[in-house]
Amino acid sequence: MGVIRKTLGTFLASTIGGVAYLTTSTNLTTPLAADDELWTAKSFTTFNRYQNPTIQDVVWKRLPLSQIRPELRDNEEALATEFCRGAWSGYAYAPQRIIMMLTNRGPKTRDQLFRQQQLAFSKYELGTRFSDHFEVVERTRNSVTVRAGGSPLEPGPRELDGLLVVSAKVDKETNTVDVGIKTTFFNSTEPVRDEKKPAPFVAELLHRYYSRAMVDSGVRRLTR
């Protein structure tokens, strides 16, 4: 029993420490501003055509450009792509990545990315599919928008549909770069009349800490 209590205590201490670290090292903004560019993006207006209620947030981090790898500092597109690589090939996505590879890889998904090395060096071009759960549906100069919530093999409406916008924006005046993951989830199957969100608050809270970890993971790729 002493060993079990000690192990449990260590686990709880590590968990609390990890939560504290992610809370202090990343920023969370929710809800998004009414004039946020996401609301007029082609991907959002296409998939949330009923304008249903959303879960919405952005987890972000500001870094001095001096901390960024020199070859990335003047290229927002390269920054966004490299940040994307770090988010999906790093520690935060590792458990889900392994589960998805074991359960979803097969003949029907042979053209998708599953392995860590594939995700670490993908260009995340439009149409890229990975883990049989994500698909790049829009790209701009400094962002990669990924659809989530179901298999790309079933592209129709979903009760829990979602978009993740992975971005990197350089501010030359302050010599900083803001990197982040902006998320919105919604029901895309039919109009929602009761303003009910697509997932309970507990799931929303867990998602936000997952996003914090993904941002932290992505940042490590930019600074090493």
N, C-alpha and C positions, 0 to 999 in steps of 0.2 A: 504493500500500500504506500510505503514511503517513497518508493521509486516512481509509482504512478503519480503521486501528488507532486513530486519534484518535476517530473516530465510535464505535467499539466501546467504547473506554475511557470516553467520555462516557456512553454508555448504561449500562455496568456501574456507574459511579459514581452515576448517577441512581437506578438500581434499588436499589443497596445503601443509598443515602440514604433512599429511600422506605420500604424495609423497616425500617430503623432508626427512622424517624419513627413508623410505624404501631405498632411494637413498644413504643415508649416512651410513646405518647400514648393507647393503648387497653389494656384489661385482658382477659385470657383466663382463663376458668375451665373446666377439664375434668378428670375427668368431672363431670357435674352431681350435686348431692346426692341421696341416696336418697329424700329427702322433697320433692324439687323438685315444684312444682305442675304441671309439664308432664306428669308420669307419670300423673296422674289427670284431665288435661284431656280433654274429650269428643273433640276431634280426634285426639289421640294414641291413645286406646283404640279409636277407630273404625278408623283406618287401619292401626295396628300390632296388629291383633286376635290375631296369633299370638305376640305378645310376643317378637319376634325381636331379636337383638343389634343395638345401635345405635351409630352415630357420634354423639357428643353433646358440645356445648360451648356456651358463651355468651361473646360478646365484648361488653364494656360499657365505659362511661365515666361518671364522676361529674363533674357540673358545679355550680358555685355558681348558685343561682337568679338572682343578680344579673346573670349573663351571658346569661340566657335572655330572649328578646323579651318585653316586659312583658305583652302580651295573652295569653301562653301560660302564665304562671307558676302560675296558680291552677286550671288545667284539664288534668288528666292525659289525658283523652280527646283534647283538641285537641293536646296535646304528642305523644302516640303517633301521631296521624294526620300531623302535620307532620314528625315524624321519619321516618315511612314515606315521605312525599313526597320528602324529601331523599335518602333512601337509593336510591330507584329513579329519581329524575330527575337525580341528581348525577353526578360524574365517575367514581365507581367502577363503576357499572353501564353507563356509556356505550358501551363496545365491544360488550358483549353485547346491549344495547338496540338498537343499530344492526343487528347481525347478525340478531337476531330479527325486526326490522321488515322487513328485506330478504328473509328466507327464509320467514317464517310469516304475513305479512299477506296476506289474500285474502278471497274471498267467504265462506268458512266461519268466518272470525274477524273479521268486520266489526264485531261488537259488543264486541270486546276493545280494550284500550288498548295503543298501541304508541309513540306520539310522546312526546317529552320533556315537552311542555306538558301532555299528558293525564295523565301520571304525576305531574307537579308540582302538579296541582290536584285530583286524584281524592280522594274522601272515603274510599276503600278500605272501602266497605260490604261486608257479607256477600254473597258471590257475585260480587264484582268479579273479572274475569279480565284478565290482561295478558301481553303478549309470547307468547301461546300456550304459556306454560310455568308460569304462576303463577295461583293462585286463592285469594281470601280465604275461608277455611272456618270461621273462628271469630273473634269479637270479644268483648273484655271492656271494662271501664271504662278500662283503661290499656294494652291490648295489641291487636295485630292479628296473627292467625295465618294464614300463607300456606302453601298446599301447593305443593310443587315436585317435580321429577323426571320430568315428562311433560306432555303437552298436557291441558288441562282438557276438551277434546273427547273424551278417552278416560279417563274417571274411574275405571276399574277398578284392580285391584292392579298394582303395578310392582316390578320387580327392584330399582330404586333409587328408593324413595319418600322423601319428606322433608317436614318442617315447619319453618318459620321463624317464630319468635315475636318480633315487633318491639314493644318496650315502653318505657314511660316511667313512672317511679315517683318521686314527690316525697316528700321527707322534710322536713316543716315544722320539726322540732326542730333540724336542722342546716342548714336553708335550702339544701338541695342536691337535685339530681335525678339519678337513675341512668337512663341510656338504654342499650339494648342489643339485640342480635339473638341469640336463643337458637336453636340448630339441632339437629335430630336427623334422621339418615338411617337407613333400614332397608329390608329386603326385605319387601314386603307380599303377595307372591304365594303363599307356602307356608311351612310351619314350617321353620326353620333349626335343624338338630340339632348341627352341628359348631362352633357359636359363631363362625362366620365373619362378619366385618363386610361390609357391602354395597359397600365400595370400598377400594382399597389405601391404605396409609399416606401415600404421596406425594400422592394426591388429597386426603386428609384435611388434610394440611399446607397445600396450596395453598388449599383452601377456607377455612382459618382466616385466612389473610392477606387473602383476598377479603372475608371478613366484617369484618375490621379496617378495610379501606378503605370498606366500606359504612357502618359505624358512623361513621367520620370524616366521610363525605359527608353522612350524616343530621344530624350535629351542626351542621354549617355552616348548615343550613337553620334551626336553632333560634336561632342567635346573631347572625345578620346583621341 
